[in-house]
Amino acid sequence: MQIGVIGATGGIGSRVVTEALDRGHHVTAFSRDATGIREDRENITWKSVDVLDAGSIAAVLPGLDVLISGFQPGNASRDFTDTVRRSIADPTVYATAARALLKALESHPRTRLIVIGGAGSLEVEPGLVMADSDEHLFATLDPLGLPREYAAAVRGARHALDVLRTSNRLWTYLSPAMDIAPGERTGRFRIGGDQPVRDADGRSRISMEDAAVALVDEAELPRFVQRRFTIGY
């Protein structure tokens, strides 16, 4: 399978690349500027792409079966503070990227799109989305050490899902668990729909490595076309 990964140097994107290569897929890894990247693994090609430009995306789509977008404004950040700053600088950029991706797919309608989004669009109570409730949103951000200003990025990612939901393209949206961080690849997790998947302690959590497993699983065997799904332990 030919899999493209936007944001291939990011936390989740880089793990998706590794997972896909380990399973024998051919990967085209995309970054804002791939000219300086050195790569010695087989079956991978690096290319530059502007995820906010539909023409730039459309130009790299030929030959791809699936495009996984791990776009995040903070991917090129120097540190945690810079990540937060970049992520909230322009909350509209998440929806802008979604529109550009969908526009690019107009010329390649058979290419599937999987967008790595956020947990803020999940329902914390029946009919109540976390991004729409400051109480629930801050209760999630505070323990993770994220400033409350990060709520702008959470809502931006939710708007990107709203954009996808208006499209008839072959899109899928992953809302990871609320607590996602580097960790262990276990390959053991549970899959949900619009509500967080919580462990025995009530925590919504997943490792980036297992998120990559779920994403490549979906690339290989699509179960959530034109739908959102989530994962957790």
Number of C-alpha atoms within 10 A of each C-alpha: 15 17 26 29 25 28 26 27 22 18 17 24 28 19 21 31 26 18 21 26 17 10 10 12 18 19 25 22 25 27 22 17 12 16 10 7 10 8 9 6 9 10 13 20 14 20 17 16 22 16 27 18 16 21 15 16 23 20 11 17 19 11 13 18 17 24 26 27 23 23 27 23 20 19 22 15 15 9 11 11 13 13 16 18 17 18 24 20 14 13 20 16 22 26 20 18 21 24 20 19 25 23 19 21 22 13 13 17 14 13 20 21 24 26 24 23 25 23 27 27 26 26 17 17 11 9 10 14 19 24 26 16 13 12 10 16 20 19 13 18 18 11 10 12 8 15 13 14 14 19 21 17 26 24 23 26 27 24 21 23 24 14 17 23 16 9 13 11 20 20 24 27 25 23 28 28 26 23 17 19 15 14 11 11 16 10 12 11 17 14 13 14 16 18 22 27 23 18 14 7 6 9 15 20 20 27 22 24 24 27 29 24 22 24 24 22 14 17 22 15 9 14 13 16 17 18 16 23 20 24 25 25 17
